[in-house]
Amino acid sequence: MNSFSRTDIKRVVNQALKEDIGRGDITTECLISRDKKMTAVIITKEPGVICGLDIAGLVFKTLDKRIKFISLVRDGAQIGSGRQIAKISGPAKGILSAERVALNFLSLLSGIATRTQAFVKKTKPSKVKILDTRKTIPGLRGLEKYAVKAGGGFNHRFGLDDMFLIKENHIDIAGLKDIKERLKKGRFLKIKLEAEARNLSEFKDVLCFKPDIIMLDNMTPKNIRQVVKLKNKLSLDIKIEASGNINIDNIAAYASTGIDFISLGTLTKDIDALDFSLEIT
């Protein structure tokens, strides 16, 4: 399983600061003296699920190690509008120059966590797990998948090397028989395998791969119930995932079908960033 290491996070933070500051924060450099100190707080401007406080703190400390960043809540906390979530103190130049990058990370990740939690709540009281996808901003996948977890969701595969996901394109090109034979060669036997099906007939077809999971793509809740019924009748030891055309209004109907997972690209693709402000105290 791929992971997003501390080194990866530092690389992303450094790149973001380089992008924003460029050759230097000319306004702050001109107007603020080197020895000037300040204290400030980060405040929520709307309710939501907080995520990215450690990243925000790293942004400030990367620019100036003397800056102190104290989180007042934890990632995953649901907070109302007007709430202080962090205190910052130290050299004013570093705080002002790092402000926008730190708030951008907070806004994006908290937006993902907030959206994820909204979908998770809609699936209650079922035990279905909400999964993310690979529909992420290039270079930020690790952070975005972390935000999904902060919102109560779970991570699907991190990248193409995590697990098999045999989709209709693979089957159309290689064919069921050839794929089955290739899988028998042993090299990948210990890697989890998922196969995609678009209807009951394809569900029966991909059973020959002996998958751990079968993803039902763009199927209606009615048709999914037929698949679940067949799976239970045959006592199949596989998990069922649904994906495609699932939104906040119909997800409850999908969750009630008896499936195990629902994967949603919208968690990281259609984000309303949460709004924050940094206010000098």
Backbone as a ProteinNet text record, in pm:
[ID]
protein_1_A
[PRIMARY]
MNSFSRTDIKRVVNQALKEDIGRGDITTECLISRDKKMTAVIITKEPGVICGLDIAGLVFKTLDKRIKFISLVRDGAQIGSGRQIAKISGPAKGILSAERVALNFLSLLSGIATRTQAFVKKTKPSKVKILDTRKTIPGLRGLEKYAVKAGGGFNHRFGLDDMFLIKENHIDIAGLKDIKERLKKGRFLKIKLEAEARNLSEFKDVLCFKPDIIMLDNMTPKNIRQVVKLKNKLSLDIKIEASGNINIDNIAAYASTGIDFISLGTLTKDIDALDFSLEIT
[TERTIARY]
84.8	0	88.8	64.2	138.4	100.6	187.4	158.5	216.1	172	219	306.1	436.9	531.2	548.1	617.8	650.2	734.5	821.7	903.1	815.8	714.2	621.1	547.3	505.1	431.7	521.1	646	738.5	762.3	770.3	790.6	673	552.6	432.9	427.7	458.4	458	562.2	683.2	788.9	751.9	689.6	649	540.3	447.9	340.1	394.1	489.2	549.1	629.7	702.1	780.4	689	577.2	479.7	421.8	393.7	326.8	423.2	539.3	632.3	724.4	758	845.7	981.5	1022.2	1152.9	1148.3	1026.7	1015.7	883.6	834.7	712.6	750	743	796.3	721.2	592.9	515.8	559.6	564.1	603.8	749.3	835.9	977.7	997.5	916	929.9	871.6	757.4	681.8	703.6	747.3	756.8	902.7	941.4	1079.9	1108.8	1235.7	1276.9	1246.5	1254.8	1236.3	1092.2	1000	859.7	796.3	727.3	659	508	435.2	289.4	226.5	101.9	21.5	-107	-160.4	-280.9	-357.2	-481.1	-562.1	-621.8	-646.1	-719.1	-862.2	-956.6	-1098.1	-1178.7	-1275.4	-1366.1	-1469.2	-1496.4	-1597.6	-1726.5	-1726	-1845.2	-1827.7	-1937.6	-1926.1	-1872	-1807.9	-1756.8	-1667	-1606.1	-1513.1	-1371.1	-1295.3	-1160.2	-1061.9	-973.6	-867.5	-751	-629.9	-510.8	-437.1	-465.9	-399.4	-248.9	-209.4	-66	4	-64.1	-7.2	8.4	-93.2	-86.4	29	42.8	152.3	288	299.8	425	458.4	356.1	378.4	446.1	392.2	449.7	591.4	612.1	743	847.6	800.3	893.7	951.3	867.9	913.9	998	966.5	1044.1	1025	1130	1122.3	1085.9	1099.9	1067.8	917.9	839.3	694.6	635.4	549	478.7	335.5	296	161.4	95.2	-14.7	-84.9	-225.6	-255.2	-390	-482.6	-600.3	-699.3	-805.7	-808.2	-898.5	-819	-880.2	-816	-877.1	-798.4	-853.9	-967.7	-1076.5	-1194.1	-1302.3	-1268.6	-1367	-1465.7	-1592.5	-1695.2	-1712.1	-1688.6	-1680	-1780.7	-1835.2	-1927.6	-1855	-1928.9	-1870.7	-1822.2	-1711.1	-1658.5	-1573.4	-1532.9	-1455.6	-1306.2	-1229.7	-1084.3	-1034.2	-950.4	-901.4	-749.7	-680.3	-534.6	-484.7	-373.3	-306.3	-165.6	-122.2	9.3	81.7	210.8	289.9	433	500.7	638.5	666.9	775.3	813.6	701	664.8	551.3	574.3	697.8	725.5	694.3	736.9	712.5	565	494.9	351.9	273.4	300.7	228.3	257.9	382	419.6	364.7	345.5	296.4	144.3	79.3	-64.6	-148	-134.9	-224.1	-205.3	-81.3	-57.1	-116.1	-96.7	-150	-302.5	-366.6	-512.9	-564.8	-489.2	-531.3	-537.2	-434.6	-436	-553	-573.2	-685.1	-819	-835.7	-962.1	-993.1	-893.8	-913.9	-942.7	-857	-870.4	-995.4	-1028.7	-1150.8	-1274.8	-1267.1	-1378.2	-1402.8	-1295.1	-1307	-1362.9	-1310.8	-1357.7	-1505.3	-1544.6	-1683.8	-1776.4	-1736.4	-1818.6	-1827.8	-1716.6	-1716.9	-1812.4	-1806.6	-1893.5	-2041.6	-2074.7	-2213.7	-2263	-2178.3	-2214.7	-2221.6	-2127.3	-2126.1	-2255.6	-2298.8	-2421.1	-2543.2	-2544.9	-2660	-2672.7	-2563.8	-2567.9	-2613.6	-2628.8	-2672.9	-2817.7	-2858.8	-2784.5	-2712.1	-2697.4	-2626.8	-2479.8	-2410.7	-2268.5	-2180.5	-2238.4	-2161.4	-2049.9	-1933.5	-1819.6	-1809.3	-1786.1	-1768.6	-1621.7	-1592.8	-1455.9	-1429.3	-1303.9	-1262.6	-1217.8	-1166.8	-1116.2	-981.2	-934.2	-810	-836.5	-959.1	-992.3	-948	-816.8	-757.3	-672.2	-637.3	-548.6	-408.7	-346.3	-211.9	-114.3	-45.6	51.6	-4.6	-138.3	-199.8	-282.7	-268.4	-353.3	-342.9	-221.2	-204.4	-277.7	-269.1	-336.6	-488	-533.9	-678.3	-738.3	-665.1	-714.8	-711.6	-615.1	-613.1	-738.1	-778.3	-895.7	-1023.4	-1029.9	-1145.4	-1158.6	-1047.1	-1049.3	-1090.2	-1046.1	-1084	-1234.8	-1297.6	-1442	-1522	-1454.5	-1523.8	-1528.2	-1461.6	-1457.6	-1337.3	-1320.9	-1210.6	-1142.4	-1019.2	-941.6	-954	-980.7	-970.4	-822.1	-785.2	-643.6	-578.5	-455.8	-382.8	-333.3	-289.1	-237.6	-257.2	-210.3	-230.7	-154.8	-58.3	20.2	-32.8	-143.9	-196.9	-272.8	-355.5	-441	-487.1	-534.2	-593.7	-730.9	-761.7	-898.1	-923.6	-984.1	-1009.5	-1137.8	-1124.3	-1238.4	-1282.2	-1393.7	-1447.6	-1349.9	-1266.2	-1167.2	-1064.3	-1022.3	-928.7	-992.6	-1119.2	-1188.5	-1214.9	-1253.6	-1280.9	-1155.8	-1039.5	-914.4	-855.8	-848	-779.2	-872.4	-998.6	-1091.7	-1090.2	-1205.5	-1218.8	-1122.3	-1113.9	-1033.1	-885.4	-836.1	-693.9	-658.9	-746.1	-721.4	-716.1	-808.8	-813.3	-683.4	-631.1	-508.1	-388.1	-384.3	-272.8	-270.7	-387.9	-396.2	-348.6	-352.8	-312.5	-161.7	-86.9	58.5	127.8	55.8	108.9	175.7	221.9	297.1	213.8	84.9	0.2	-102.1	-81.9	-184	-212.4	-114.5	-132.5	-182	-202.2	-250.2	-402.3	-468.4	-614.3	-663.5	-771.8	-823.8	-968.6	-995.3	-1130.6	-1164.2	-1288.4	-1334.3	-1461.1	-1479	-1593.3	-1700	-1827	-1939.6	-2047	-2110.7	-2211.8	-2354.6	-2367.2	-2498.6	-2483.6	-2596.7	-2593.8	-2515.4	-2526.3	-2454.1	-2303.2	-2255.5	-2111.6	-2065.7	-2152.5	-2120.2	-2088.3	-2171.2	-2147.2	-2017.9	-1990.4	-1869.9	-1742.4	-1735.5	-1609.5	-1586.1	-1683.2	-1661.3	-1547.4	-1519.1	-1411	-1273.6	-1263.6	-1136.2	-1111.8	-1214.5	-1209.6	-1172.8	-1249.7	-1216.8	-1247.1	-1177.8	-1209.9	-1328.1	-1334.7	-1439	-1490.7	-1621.2	-1677.1	-1743.1	-1700	-1755.8	-1871.3	-1985.9	-2103.5	-2109.3	-2085.9	-2070.3	-2200	-2249.2	-2366.9	-2490.6	-2507.3	-2626	-2725.2	-2852.2	-2956.7	-2966.1	-3020.6	-3038.9	-3119.6	-3219.4	-3300.1	-3214	-3128.6	-3042.8	-2934	-2886.8	-2786.3	-2844.6	-2969.2	-3033.4	-3037.2	-3054.8	-3054.1	-2916.3	-2811.1	-2675.3	-2649.1	-2688	-2667.4	-2744.1	-2864.3	-2944.6	-2874.5	-2818.1	-2745.7	-2620.3	-2548.2	-2426.2	-2458.3	-2565.2	-2603.7	-2652.1	-2723	-2772	-2657.2	-2550.9	-2434.7	-2332.2	-2359.7	-2268.5	-2128.3	-2121.4	-1993.3	-1920.6	-1794.2	-1712	-1644.7	-1725.5	-1675.2	-1747.2	-1682.3	-1742	-1801.3	-1906.2	-1972.5	-1958.3	-1912.8	-1894.6	-1983	-2041.4	-2120.6	-2052.6	-2060.6	-1998.1	-2071	-2070.2	-2127.8	-2269.1	-2292.3	-2424.6	-2484.6	-2397.3	-2443.6	-2416.1	-2517.5	-2504.5	-2565.3	-2562.7	-2608.4	-2757.2	-2833.1	-2977.8	-3018.2	-2938.5	-2979.3	-2890.3	-2788.7	-2693.4	-2758	-2861.4	-2928	-2992.1	-3046.6	-3108.9	-3004.6	-2884.6	-2777.1	-2725.7	-2713.8	-2661.1	-2752.4	-2880.8	-2977.7	-2986.9	-2904.5	-2914.8	-2839.3	-2757.7	-2681.4	-2539.1	-2491.7	-2354.2	-2258.1	-2129	-2027	-1963	-1945.5	-1874.6	-1948.9	-1930.9	-1971.7	-1852.6	-1803.9	-1690.5	-1740.9	-1684.6	-1735.4	-1620.8	-1612.1	-1513.5	-1543.8	-1670.7	-1712.8	-1650.8	-1605.3	-1547.5	-1427.2	-1347.7	-1226.7	-1232.6	-1339.8	-1349.2	-1436.1	-1541.2	-1638	-1637.1	-1536.5	-1512.5	-1554.5	-1628.2	-1652.1	-1555	-1448	-1345.7	-1405.2	-1368.3	-1414.7	-1338.2	-1405.6	-1346	-1289.2	-1166.6	-1099.1	-1039.1	-1012.6	-940.1	-834.7	-726.7	-623.3	-637.4	-659.4	-683.7	-578.1	-518.4	-417.3	-481	-420.1	-476.6	-395
-119	0	124.6	212	337.7	424	514.2	606.1	742.4	840.8	976.7	1009.5	1011	1024.3	1170.1	1185.9	1319.9	1394.6	1320.8	1381	1431.5	1354.3	1395.1	1522.7	1528.5	1645.8	1769.3	1754.8	1867.7	1916.1	1821.9	1858.5	1940.6	1898.1	1970.1	2110.2	2118	2247.5	2341.9	2291.3	2375	2424.5	2337.8	2376.5	2483.7	2469.1	2567.1	2703.8	2703.9	2829.7	2894.2	2813.3	2865.6	2926.8	2860.3	2910.2	3045	3059.6	3180.3	3296.2	3266	3372.5	3412.1	3315.7	3346.3	3397.1	3512.8	3569.1	3643.3	3656.8	3722.5	3795.8	3801.6	3876	4024.1	4092.4	4229.1	4325.7	4306	4397.3	4384.5	4260	4237.2	4275.5	4242	4276.9	4427.6	4502.5	4648.4	4713.1	4660	4730.8	4680.9	4556.6	4497.2	4475.9	4524.7	4511.2	4367.6	4329	4191.8	4148.2	4242.4	4206.3	4219.5	4252.6	4269.5	4135.2	4127.5	4005.4	4026.1	3913.7	3924.2	3795.7	3805.4	3687.4	3695.3	3579.4	3575.4	3446.2	3442.5	3321	3292	3163.8	3123.7	3095.2	3155.1	3147.9	3089.7	3004.1	2950	3056.8	3068.3	3163	3093	2960.7	2881.3	2746.6	2677.3	2548	2439.4	2338.2	2227.8	2137.4	2040.6	1946.8	1996.1	2011.3	2065.6	1957.1	1994.7	1903.8	1986	1944.3	2008.6	2097.8	2087.3	2174.9	2148.5	2022.8	1991.6	2045.4	2040.2	2092.9	2244	2309.8	2455	2493.2	2419.3	2446.6	2427.5	2324.4	2299.2	2411.3	2467.9	2580.5	2696.3	2733.1	2844.6	2812.4	2692.1	2656.1	2637.8	2601	2588.3	2724.1	2825.6	2959.5	3021.5	2990.9	3041.8	2947.8	2878.6	2780.7	2843.5	2974.4	3040.9	3061.5	3040.5	3057.3	2942.5	2977.1	2877.7	2863.8	2739.2	2711	2613	2652.6	2568.2	2540.3	2411.8	2372.4	2372	2427	2432.9	2324.7	2256.6	2144	2036.1	1923.2	1814.1	1799.5	1749.2	1715.3	1616.5	1638.9	1554.9	1614.9	1724.2	1789.5	1869.7	1860.4	1940.7	2070.5	2181.1	2311.1	2408.3	2494.9	2596.8	2719.6	2811.6	2934.9	3026	3095.8	3190.3	3127.9	3003	2932.4	2946.5	2974.4	2976.1	2831.9	2800.4	2663.4	2653.6	2767.6	2765.5	2902.1	2900.6	3024.4	3024.4	3140.2	3153.2	3271.4	3254.9	3365.3	3353.8	3469.5	3469	3583.1	3574.4	3681.2	3714.1	3839.7	3882.7	3856.2	3875	3858.2	3715.4	3617.9	3479.3	3443.1	3492	3462	3520.9	3645.6	3710.3	3646.8	3607.6	3549	3407.5	3335.6	3197.9	3188.1	3296.3	3294.8	3230.3	3277.2	3231.7	3083.3	3036.7	2895.8	2807.7	2846.6	2769	2762.7	2875.5	2877.9	2801.4	2804.1	2728.3	2578.4	2526.8	2385.1	2354.6	2437.9	2418.8	2420.7	2514.9	2530	2408.4	2365.5	2251.1	2123.4	2091.6	1965.7	1964.3	2076.5	2083.2	2073.1	2125.4	2111.9	1965.9	1891.9	1748.6	1672.4	1699.6	1631.1	1660.9	1785.1	1824.6	1754.9	1750.3	1684	1533.4	1474.4	1331.4	1299.8	1380.4	1354	1363	1455.8	1469.5	1340.7	1278.5	1152.4	1038.2	1036.1	931.2	934.1	1051.4	1065.3	1015.1	1034.2	993.2	840.7	767.8	622	554	627.3	568.7	524.2	414.5	332.5	212.7	209.6	97.8	100.8	-10.5	-19.2	-4.1	44.4	62.1	163.8	137.9	228.3	317.5	446	542.8	548.6	525.5	522.9	639.6	684.3	784.8	714.9	791.7	737.1	800.8	783.8	847	980.6	1030.8	1160.4	1271.5	1296.4	1391.6	1493.1	1601.2	1700.8	1640.6	1641.7	1583.2	1639.3	1549.3	1589.1	1601.8	1603.8	1623.4	1502.9	1391.1	1274.9	1230.5	1222.8	1176.7	1264.3	1394.9	1487.8	1478.7	1465.9	1460	1331.3	1221.1	1096.2	1099.6	1170.4	1191	1267.5	1367.7	1447.2	1364.1	1270.4	1181.1	1101	1051.2	975.7	1063.6	1189.7	1282.7	1306.2	1292.9	1311.8	1185.8	1075.3	951.7	852.6	883.7	792.2	699.6	619.3	524.6	541.2	494.4	508.3	384.9	407.7	303.4	294	234.8	221.2	358	369.5	495.1	519.1	412.1	423	292.1	287.5	171	47.6	65.5	-47.4	-108.3	-59.3	-107.8	-239.3	-250.7	-367	-376.8	-495	-511.1	-443.9	-376.7	-332.1	-356.3	-471.1	-511.2	-444.3	-349.2	-271.8	-322	-266	-313.4	-294.9	-190	-168.6	-281.4	-328.7	-441.4	-565.7	-590.4	-709	-697.9	-578.8	-559	-582	-543.1	-555.7	-696.6	-750.9	-879.1	-1000.2	-980.4	-1092.2	-1166.7	-1220.4	-1289.4	-1407.8	-1488.8	-1610	-1579.1	-1481	-1446.9	-1387.9	-1303.1	-1243.7	-1352.5	-1446.2	-1555.8	-1635.4	-1662.9	-1739.7	-1662.5	-1533.5	-1450.4	-1441.2	-1436.1	-1427.2	-1555	-1665.4	-1793.4	-1808.8	-1720.2	-1738.5	-1721.2	-1668.8	-1671.1	-1545.4	-1461.1	-1343.4	-1250.4	-1243.1	-1145.3	-1209.5	-1334.1	-1406.7	-1345.8	-1281.6	-1227.2	-1082.8	-1027.5	-889.9	-891.1	-803.3	-797.2	-766.8	-831	-817.3	-770.1	-666.9	-614.9	-616.9	-649.3	-651.1	-568.5	-510.6	-423	-496	-469.5	-525.9	-419.2	-419.1	-317.4	-371.5	-502.9	-564.7	-703.4	-773	-903.9	-1005.9	-996.8	-1089.2	-1073.5	-948.1	-924.4	-964.3	-948.9	-993	-1142.8	-1220	-1364	-1392.7	-1313.9	-1335.6	-1317.2	-1208.9	-1176.5	-1264.1	-1345.8	-1439.5	-1536.7	-1557	-1648.9	-1596.8	-1467.2	-1410.7	-1437.1	-1490	-1510.8	-1380.5	-1275.4	-1144.2	-1135	-1045.1	-1011.7	-915.8	-828.5	-725.7	-718.9	-696.2	-665.4	-528.5	-440.9	-306.1	-304.8	-263.5	-251.4	-108.3	-91.2	41.4	88.7	204.2	269	179	104.3	19.8	85.7	59.6	115.7	35.8	94	18.2	-110	-105.5	-224.2	-336.5	-303.4	-405.1	-453.6	-363.1	-402.5	-503.5	-485.5	-581.3	-721.8	-729.6	-859.4	-925.4	-842.7	-894.5	-944	-864.6	-902.8	-1031.1	-1043	-1163.4	-1286.9	-1274.1	-1385.1	-1419.6	-1316.1	-1338.5	-1417.5	-1380.2	-1448.9	-1591.7	-1608.6	-1740.8	-1837.6	-1785.2	-1867.9	-1873.4	-1799.7	-1792.6	-1750.2	-1647.4	-1599.6	-1516.3	-1545.7	-1470.6	-1352.8	-1258.2	-1138.5	-1016.6	-901.4	-774.8	-708.2	-631.1	-562.3	-411.7	-347.6	-202	-142.3	-28.2	43.3	174.8	213.9	338.2	389.2	520.1	579.8	630	757.8	820.9	818	818.1	821.6	960.3	1021.2	1157.1	1166	1285.2	1304.9	1276.3	1287.9	1267.6	1120.9	1039.6	899.3	799.3	846.9	753.8	663.7	714.5	632.9	509.8	525.7	412.6	307.3	351.1	257	188.4	264.8	209	101.4	106.8	12.2	-118.5	-134.5	-252.9	-374.3	-353.6	-464.1	-472.7	-368.3	-366.3	-329	-342.3	-316.1	-178.2	-131.7	-7	77.8	207.9	301.8	392.4	393.7	479.3	602.9	717.4	845.6	937.5	967.4	1063.9	1204.3	1231	1365.8	1411.9	1317.7	1355.3	1447.3	1421.7	1501.2	1582.2	1567.3	1634.3	1759.3	1756.7	1867.3	1931.6	2013.5	2063	2209	2233.2	2369	2393.3	2465.5	2488.8	2563.9	2521.9	2589.3	2720.7	2821.5	2954.4	2979.5	3028.1	3062.3	3201.5	3261.8	3390	3389	3460.5	3479.3	3620.4	3631.6	3762.3	3791.3	3908.5	3951.1	3980.6	3929.7	3950.9	4055.5
0	0	0	-95.4	-98.1	20.5	57.7	167	133.4	208.5	188.5	308	289	399.4	440.5	552.4	599.7	496.4	428.8	322.5	208.7	173.3	67.9	107.6	234.1	282.5	278.1	322.9	321	178.2	85.9	-54.2	-107.1	-74.1	-118.7	-56.8	72.4	141.9	82.6	60.6	2.7	-136.4	-215.7	-349.8	-345.4	-251.8	-238.3	-194.9	-101.9	-57.5	-170.2	-244.6	-357	-462	-486.7	-584.3	-541.7	-411.2	-363	-339.1	-283.6	-245.3	-359.4	-444.2	-556.7	-510	-560.6	-522.6	-389.8	-331	-200.9	-186.5	-62.4	-31.7	-23.8	-137.2	-144	-53.5	-33.9	52.1	197.3	245.7	384.7	407.8	314.4	326.3	338.8	267.2	267.4	392.1	439.3	542.1	684.8	701.6	836	873.4	990.6	1035.3	1077.3	1071.4	1098.2	1241.5	1337.9	1478.4	1526.6	1436.5	1475	1508.5	1623.9	1664.5	1655	1648.6	1645.3	1695.8	1735.7	1768.5	1686.6	1652.1	1570	1597.3	1551	1560.4	1423.3	1397.4	1277.7	1319.7	1248.3	1284.3	1168.7	1202.1	1100.6	1062.6	935	887.6	847.4	857.5	832	900.4	930	998.6	906.4	966.7	887.7	968.9	900.4	963.2	939	1044.7	1034.4	989.9	898.7	854.9	800.5	836.1	782.9	879.4	1007.8	1104.9	1111.8	1108.2	1111.1	986.5	872.5	749	759.2	812.1	829.3	921	1031	1122.3	1057.1	972.6	902.9	805.5	743.4	651.5	724.2	838.9	914.9	961.1	1015	1068	958.8	839	727	690.8	699.1	665	776.7	901.6	1015.1	1133.5	1173.2	1281.7	1416.2	1427.5	1553.3	1572.6	1468.6	1479.6	1561.3	1656.7	1737.4	1686.5	1659.4	1608.2	1703.7	1763.9	1860.2	1808.6	1783.8	1741.4	1862.1	1846	1954.2	1940.3	1824.9	1802.2	1728.8	1705	1632	1493.9	1400.8	1269.9	1287.8	1214.6	1225.8	1314.1	1385	1471.8	1387.9	1422.8	1356.4	1434.7	1367.4	1433.2	1372.8	1456.5	1409.3	1358.2	1303.3	1250.4	1363	1339.9	1437	1545.6	1526.9	1628.7	1602.7	1708.4	1697.6	1693.3	1593	1580.9	1598.3	1596.9	1615.8	1658.9	1735.8	1776.5	1718.1	1674.6	1611.7	1673.9	1700.5	1753.1	1702.1	1692.3	1645.8	1551.8	1474.9	1382.5	1283.5	1278.5	1196	1047.7	1001.6	859.2	812.6	891.8	854.9	857.9	959.5	972.2	855.6	822.3	713.2	577.9	557	428.1	410.7	521.6	514.7	522	556.2	584.4	474	352.4	245.6	214.9	210.3	180.9	291.2	416.8	528.5	522.6	495.6	488.9	367.4	258.1	139.3	167.7	235.7	271.9	365.2	464.6	557.6	485.1	394	322.6	237	159.2	70.9	149.2	245.6	318.6	406.8	466.1	547.1	458.7	337.5	243.9	207.8	184.3	152.6	272.8	391.5	512.4	538.8	516.9	539.7	440.9	314.5	212.5	239.8	278.8	309	422.5	528.2	642.9	605.4	514	470.8	404.7	322.8	258.2	359.1	452.2	554.4	635.6	673.9	754.1	678.9	547.9	466.5	457.7	488.2	476.5	604.8	712.5	838.6	824.4	889	985.6	922.3	790.4	727.4	767.6	743	774.9	651.9	541.8	419.1	441.5	382.3	395.7	272.3	295.8	187.8	148.8	20.9	-29	-122.5	-125	-222	-350.3	-446.3	-572.3	-603.5	-726.7	-770.5	-840.8	-830.8	-890.8	-795.8	-795	-702.1	-777.8	-710.2	-768.5	-778.4	-896.1	-909.7	-806.1	-736.7	-635.5	-495.5	-483.5	-352.1	-307.3	-376.1	-347	-202.2	-149.2	-11.6	87.9	69.3	160.2	145	20.8	-1.5	54.5	41	97.4	250.8	305.7	451.2	495.5	417.5	450.4	444.6	350.3	342.7	472.4	522.8	647.9	765.5	762.9	870	871.5	754.4	745.1	770	802.1	833.7	719.7	607.1	495.3	501.3	396.2	387.2	251.6	244.4	121.2	33.1	-94.2	-195.8	-230.4	-340.6	-372.2	-390.9	-342.6	-351.4	-493.5	-557.9	-694.1	-768.4	-890.5	-976	-929.9	-839.2	-791.4	-662.8	-611.8	-484.1	-496.5	-600.7	-616.4	-761.3	-796.8	-929.1	-930.4	-1039.2	-1064.9	-1213.5	-1242.8	-1380.5	-1427.6	-1518.5	-1567.2	-1703.9	-1751.7	-1879.6	-1994.4	-1986.6	-2093.1	-2098.9	-1981.7	-1979	-2040.5	-2004.6	-2054.1	-2204.6	-2249.7	-2392.2	-2477	-2422.7	-2498	-2488.1	-2366.3	-2345.3	-2352.7	-2311.8	-2309.8	-2177.7	-2138.6	-2010.9	-1998.5	-2104	-2098.9	-2080.8	-2157.1	-2150.3	-2013.8	-1960.9	-1829.6	-1722.3	-1730.3	-1632.9	-1634.2	-1752.6	-1765.6	-1712.8	-1740.6	-1693	-1540.3	-1481.3	-1335.5	-1267.4	-1338.9	-1281	-1266.8	-1328.3	-1335.1	-1200	-1100.9	-966	-915.8	-1006.6	-963.1	-876.1	-901.6	-833.7	-739.5	-706.2	-630.7	-493.4	-433	-299.2	-298.7	-416.7	-427	-438.9	-365	-367.6	-509.2	-547.9	-683.4	-680.5	-758.7	-775.4	-924.3	-955.7	-1094.6	-1106.4	-1223.9	-1248.6	-1329.8	-1295.4	-1370.1	-1385	-1502.7	-1530.7	-1526	-1510.4	-1502.3	-1440.8	-1423.4	-1358.9	-1440.7	-1572.8	-1659.7	-1644.5	-1642.9	-1625.5	-1485.6	-1387.6	-1251.2	-1251.7	-1321.3	-1330	-1405	-1509.6	-1590.7	-1508.9	-1430.3	-1361.1	-1238.6	-1202.4	-1092.4	-1123.3	-1253.7	-1291.7	-1249.2	-1218.3	-1172.8	-1024.1	-955	-809.9	-737.5	-762	-704.8	-556	-490.9	-351.4	-345.1	-445.3	-452	-594.9	-610.4	-741.5	-734.5	-823.8	-830.9	-931.1	-886	-972.5	-1023.3	-1151.4	-1210.2	-1275.5	-1230.9	-1289.4	-1289.3	-1183.7	-1169.8	-1075	-1095.9	-1011.4	-881.3	-775.4	-651.7	-672.5	-760.9	-788.4	-845.1	-942.6	-1004	-908.3	-823.8	-724.3	-626.1	-590.3	-499.4	-560.8	-691.9	-760	-749	-763.1	-751.1	-608.9	-510.9	-370.6	-338	-392.5	-370.7	-426.4	-548.9	-609.6	-530.6	-487.8	-408.2	-281.6	-212.8	-89.5	-118	-229.7	-267.4	-294	-357.9	-391.2	-277.3	-168.9	-52.6	-94.6	-176.1	-228.2	-124.1	-103.5	-7.4	-78.6	-121.1	-189.3	-134.2	-148.4	-109.9	-234.9	-213.2	-323.8	-306.3	-412.2	-414.1	-523.5	-497.3	-597.6	-631.1	-757.4	-801.6	-925.6	-943	-1062.9	-1042.6	-1074.3	-1065.4	-924.9	-824.8	-686.1	-630.3	-572.3	-519.3	-379.9	-324.9	-186.9	-170.7	-279.7	-272.5	-283.2	-353.4	-371.4	-299.1	-227.9	-166.7	-61.1	7.1	108.7	46.1	-75.1	-144	-179.2	-220.3	-251.9	-125.1	-17.3	107.8	165	131.5	188.1	111	5	-80.1	-25.6	76.6	133.3	83.4	13.9	-36.1	77	47	148.7	135.7	10.2	-15.5	-119.3	-107.4	-211.9	-239	-363.1	-398.4	-472.5	-435.1	-484.7	-526.4	-654.6	-700.9	-654.1	-625.8	-586.8	-455.5	-372.1	-242.5	-260.1	-363.7	-386.4	-514.8	-591	-721.2	-717.5	-638.7	-635.8	-497.1	-473.7	-337.6	-320.2	-212	-165.3	-50	-79.7	22.3	140.2	260.8	381.8	398.9	448.3	458.4	598.2	602.5	728	717.4	831.8	832.4	942	919.1	1020.3	1073.8	1203.7	1264.2	1370.9	1363.8	1459.4	1593.8	1700.1	1834	1909.9
[MASK]
+++++++++++++++++++++++++++++++++++++++++++++++++++++++++++++++++++++++++++++++++++++++++++++++++++++++++++++++++++++++++++++++++++++++++++++++++++++++++++++++++++++++++++++++++++++++++++++++++++++++++++++++++++++++++++++++++++++++++++++++++++++++++++++++++++++++++++++++++++++++++

